[in-house]
Amino acid sequence: DKLRGRLPKGVGGEGHPSHPNAISEVAEAHVLSTLEHLDDAQVVMLALTRPELVLEAIYTHRRLVLLGEPGAGKSTALRYLALLLALRLTGVSCRIPGWPDDEAAPIPVVVPLGQVAATLRAGASDAYSALLQVIGDLLEAGVREGLRAHLTTALRNGGLLLLCDGLDELPATTETGRAPRVLVAAALRRLAAETQARIVVTSRVLPYRAEGDWKLLPEDGWTLRTVQPLALGQTWAFVRGWYAALGQHDPDLAQGRAAQRAEALSAEIAQVPRLHPLVQSPLLLTMLAILHYNTNTVPRDRAKLYEECVLLLFDRWEPERQPGMPRERLIERLGLPTLDPLRQVIHELAYQAHLQPPGDDGRGMIGMEALEQRMFTFFKRLGSLADAEVRTQRFLAILADEDSGLLQRRGDEGYALPHLTFQEYLAACHLADQPKMLEEAYQRWCGNDRERWREALLLLMGRLHQQGKAEEKGLPWLKLLSGAKCGRNPKAATQRHWDAVLVARSYRELHERGAFAGSLLDIEAEIETPLAQAATALLHAPDAAITTADRIAAAQVLSTIGDPRYPVTVEEWQAELARRNDHFSQPAGYWCYVRGGSYQIGGWDADEQAAEVALPAFWLARYPITVEQYARFVEVGYAQEAERWWTPHGWKQRENRSQPWGWSNANYNGPNQPVIGVTWYEASAYCAWLSEQLQPSGYVVRLPTEAEWEAAAAYDAQGQRRTYPWGKAKPTPELAIYDASKLGRAAPVGCCPAGAAPCGALDMAGNVWEWTCSHGEGYPARSGQVEADFQQSREYRSEEDVVPLRGSSWRNDRTSVRCGARNRGPPDLYLGNFWGFRVILSPLGIGESPIAENPKAEH
């Protein structure tokens, strides 16, 4: 924002810079001019970096697992790289980002793993043989005959680049024997172990992050990378490129009109926040651009976007526009009064396709005979037998001649929808119109192909919202998922957890309360309370079948309907005080009991000192303080009357502040995210304010000392010290939020129940670093002593980095996600998004209150 004011007139504005380098050029000038006025001691080293490109990652890592959300461009990236390498191999000079120009290119082979599974089903002796057979088939069909004989040598010498697509789209379960996904993954491991070939394997994110024995692991030499969502700047670059390319072929976009249309679409994207999640997906952004080109409008809802694209694809079944010639519409060519009857048939075909085993790219096939028979039955109901035959053949002729509509020919196999996402959306449309939608949809969700149906069932909610059926059909669906029973039968525990995942996402897809705005329904009682109970149970249960991503999604819905896991109002805090018990590892609610005694503090490394520190019993908050909890303090804690809650040095540093850093940033201000950007002074003042509100008899609310924090994080019921809060296992994203979680921000609190500390506290490793109230120089011997205040000068000095922080954060790697990891900062440290704090309830007289030295403090 500061740089925007320095942009030359016309270069950028409120929405976006019109020149891609404008911001970076001004930033460089600003940094250089600033550095000129600094002393040598004040100069900060800066490094400008950019994310790794997909094609760079494929070159750098010989064994790569490439994850991405649906429509993230995984398959497109593989095909694009294959094209560039093929061009280079045939003598065409072309630049490949991240690939040296003077290095011999490998032969690229795009391997749809669905073909391997199909070959295995067809009778191949094992998955490895099936994999080699498919690679050989692809070489001979796509390059020239006879290459199969050289396959073994090429694999051994590393002359091939195998671009293996869609591992997650293979069946994960089977009625008999091992699942195809597991078998093909084992074949890929063997291929990697026995050959020098470069191998890339793609998968959707959620299936891969779930538990399973089909993953390709780092210890076997595989590197994991995740395709990131598009940033807004990338969407604008795409839109400019899109319209520039169209302008070369469409006379209507000549004379600058292409640039005008690009600016119009970019401006609409910038001005409509609801579109931002959509345009992060390359697939949806492309669909959006197609729609804008054809209609000059932009849908602002995911299901609506698919619907508009479906209508557009129906339109593509109609003949090309010819100047001066009338255009016969599809319904006229087929003798239909409207498209609606044909839509119903297409919905049914998409549903049946989704029931089929997934093909190369996840789509199911619609057999030619099955399609012809279904269309004949459809037309027969509309007219005579002879007429039905004629109209069926006419429809099939349209499919054959105009392969760009909703059904596309796939060789001799039959037909398929143009993309898996269209198949999912149209299958959802079919379900939405079924009298027994509830039973049929839940049957799919409870089946072996749950992950295959997840997206379709979420799009079903969007379809119901479109149709105005949120209360009629959406409400029973939400009730079924959030309930503990299915009919009269109790659900199994894991099924309840899966249902909680889906109900949270379904409510969001249904537009939450907005879907019932015109209803007399008691939304809280009928929907949100049961949903919150289901989501809370999910977040408390360390079920390995549920991914952290799903837990985070459930927690995000809780943030909008009210998260019951932590107290916010004074009454709720008082209730939690009353609920606390002195049973170690069995907290009754928010407060986790930590037993008194002597604890070894420090000594985590061989060269680090250790000390025995005696601690009284205390209670530790189960989670870091959240944005919602801190918001009550923001209302009163920065005013002139608030001085009694601040330490003397903190009150001086508080000037001109009315909230923590990052308070208004949507990335960090989710109600149940840990509050970030708080200084030690702010955290200490919050504790004093909360203590005054609660007035716990004989106790004080304050920050933990380092010794208290370490004892709570590391010591189990037998008094044994753990390396990690959860035990000996190395960190994974299911145990803690750290850089491998790929979130780019703090997660809602408590999303890794399997990573709980022995006392029951969550997020003790990862998510955010946490302030403590002892002096960093006194560790470990004096780590149990409370510091009442810390002094800091107006100008930062490194010797003032004396306040310890513990616990690591979402942006740190696994080496610091452990009980012994320490960090230090100055007490007024605030410019950052990866530290926060949690509180303890400590007996009075143990150490000092954080505000004890303030003469204006009122106890």
QUIPE-V464882 format. One record per backbone hydrogen bond with DSSP energy under -0.5 kcal/mol. NH is the residue of the N-H (numbers start at 0). CO is the residue of the C=O. If there is no record, write none. Layout:
# QUIPE-V464882
<<NH CO> <NH CO>>
This chain:
# QUIPE-V464882
<<4 0> <5 2> <6 3> <10 7> <11 7> <17 10> <18 10> <21 18> <24 20> <25 21> <26 22> <27 23> <28 24> <29 25> <30 26> <31 27> <32 28> <33 29> <34 30> <35 31> <36 33> <37 34> <41 38> <42 38> <42 39> <48 46> <56 52> <57 53> <58 54> <59 55> <60 56> <61 59> <63 198> <64 222> <65 63> <65 200> <66 64> <66 224> <67 202> <71 68> <76 72> <77 73> <78 74> <79 75> <80 76> <81 77> <82 78> <83 79> <84 80> <85 81> <86 82> <87 83> <88 84> <89 85> <90 87> <91 86> <93 91> <96 94> <98 95> <102 99> <106 158> <107 105> <108 160> <110 108> <110 162> <111 109> <112 110> <112 164> <113 359> <114 111> <115 111> <116 112> <117 113> <118 114> <119 115> <120 116> <121 117> <122 119> <123 118> <129 125> <130 126> <131 127> <132 128> <133 129> <134 130> <135 131> <136 132> <137 133> <138 134> <139 135> <140 136> <141 137> <142 138> <143 138> <146 143> <148 145> <149 146> <150 147> <153 149> <154 150> <155 151> <156 152> <157 153> <158 153> <159 153> <160 106> <161 159> <161 197> <162 108> <162 160> <163 161> <163 199> <164 110> <164 162> <166 201> <168 165> <169 166> <180 170> <182 178> <183 179> <184 180> <185 181> <186 182> <187 183> <188 184> <189 185> <190 186> <191 187> <192 188> <193 189> <194 190> <195 154> <196 154> <197 159> <198 61> <199 161> <200 63> <201 163> <202 65> <204 67> <207 203> <208 204> <209 205> <209 206> <210 543> <214 211> <216 214> <219 216> <220 217> <221 216> <222 62> <224 64> <226 66> <229 279> <233 230> <234 230> <235 231> <236 232> <237 233> <238 234> <239 235> <240 236> <241 237> <242 238> <243 239> <244 240> <245 241> <246 242> <247 243> <247 244> <248 245> <249 245> <250 248> <252 249> <253 250> <256 253> <257 252> <259 255> <260 256> <261 257> <262 258> <263 259> <264 260> <265 261> <266 262> <267 263> <268 264> <269 265> <270 266> <271 267> <271 268> <272 270> <274 271> <275 271> <275 272> <276 272> <278 274> <279 275> <280 277> <281 279> <282 70> <284 280> <285 281> <286 282> <287 283> <288 284> <289 285> <290 286> <291 287> <292 288> <293 289> <294 290> <295 290> <295 291> <296 290> <304 300> <305 301> <306 302> <307 303> <308 304> <309 305> <310 306> <311 307> <312 308> <313 309> <314 310> <315 311> <316 312> <316 313> <317 314> <318 327> <324 321> <327 325> <332 328> <333 329> <334 330> <335 330> <342 338> <343 339> <344 340> <345 341> <346 342> <347 343> <348 344> <349 345> <350 346> <351 347> <352 348> <353 349> <354 350> <355 351> <355 352> <358 362> <361 358> <365 414> <366 364> <370 366> <371 367> <372 368> <373 369> <374 370> <375 371> <376 372> <377 373> <378 374> <379 375> <380 376> <381 377> <381 378> <382 378> <382 379> <387 383> <388 384> <389 385> <390 386> <391 387> <392 388> <393 389> <394 390> <395 391> <396 392> <397 393> <398 394> <399 395> <400 396> <401 397> <403 401> <404 401> <407 415> <409 413> <412 409> <414 365> <415 407> <421 418> <422 418> <423 419> <424 420> <425 421> <426 422> <427 423> <428 424> <429 425> <430 426> <431 427> <432 428> <432 429> <433 430> <436 433> <439 435> <440 436> <441 437> <442 438> <443 439> <444 440> <445 441> <446 442> <446 443> <449 446> <452 448> <452 449> <453 449> <454 450> <456 452> <457 453> <458 454> <459 455> <460 456> <460 457> <461 457> <462 458> <463 459> <464 460> <465 461> <466 462> <467 463> <467 464> <468 463> <472 468> <473 468> <474 469> <476 472> <477 473> <478 474> <479 475> <480 476> <481 477> <482 478> <485 488> <486 484> <488 485> <490 483> <495 491> <496 492> <497 493> <498 494> <499 495> <500 496> <501 497> <502 498> <503 499> <504 500> <505 501> <506 502> <507 503> <508 504> <509 505> <510 507> <511 506> <513 510> <514 511> <515 512> <516 513> <518 515> <522 520> <525 521> <526 522> <527 522> <528 523> <530 526> <531 527> <532 528> <533 529> <534 530> <535 531> <536 532> <537 533> <538 534> <539 535> <540 536> <540 537> <541 539> <542 540> <543 541> <545 542> <550 546> <551 547> <552 548> <553 549> <554 550> <555 551> <556 552> <557 553> <558 554> <559 555> <559 556> <560 556> <561 557> <563 561> <565 562> <572 568> <573 569> <574 570> <575 571> <576 572> <577 573> <578 574> <579 575> <579 576> <583 581> <584 592> <585 582> <588 590> <591 619> <592 590> <593 617> <596 614> <598 596> <598 612> <600 598> <600 610> <602 608> <607 604> <610 600> <612 598> <612 610> <614 596> <617 593> <618 840> <619 591> <620 838> <621 589> <624 836> <626 672> <627 670> <629 625> <630 626> <631 627> <631 628> <632 628> <632 629> <633 629> <634 630> <635 631> <635 632> <636 632> <638 635> <641 638> <642 639> <644 641> <645 642> <650 646> <651 647> <652 648> <653 649> <654 651> <656 653> <660 676> <662 659> <664 661> <665 663> <667 664> <668 664> <672 669> <673 746> <674 624> <676 834> <677 834> <679 826> <680 826> <682 678> <683 679> <684 680> <685 681> <686 682> <687 683> <688 684> <689 685> <690 686> <691 687> <692 688> <693 689> <694 690> <698 695> <699 841> <701 699> <701 839> <703 837> <706 782> <708 704> <709 705> <710 706> <711 707> <712 708> <713 709> <714 710> <715 719> <718 715> <721 713> <723 726> <726 723> <734 731> <735 731> <737 735> <738 811> <740 737> <741 738> <748 671> <750 747> <754 751> <755 752> <756 760> <758 711> <759 756> <761 621> <765 806> <766 736> <767 765> <768 833> <769 805> <770 835> <771 803> <772 703> <775 801> <777 774> <778 775> <781 777> <782 779> <784 781> <786 772> <787 785> <799 796> <800 797> <801 799> <802 824> <803 773> <803 801> <804 822> <805 769> <806 820> <809 766> <811 808> <815 812> <816 813> <817 815> <818 722> <820 817> <822 804> <824 802> <828 825> <831 829> <835 768> <839 701> <840 618> <841 699> <841 839> <843 697> <845 842> <846 844> <851 848> <853 850> <854 852> <856 853>>
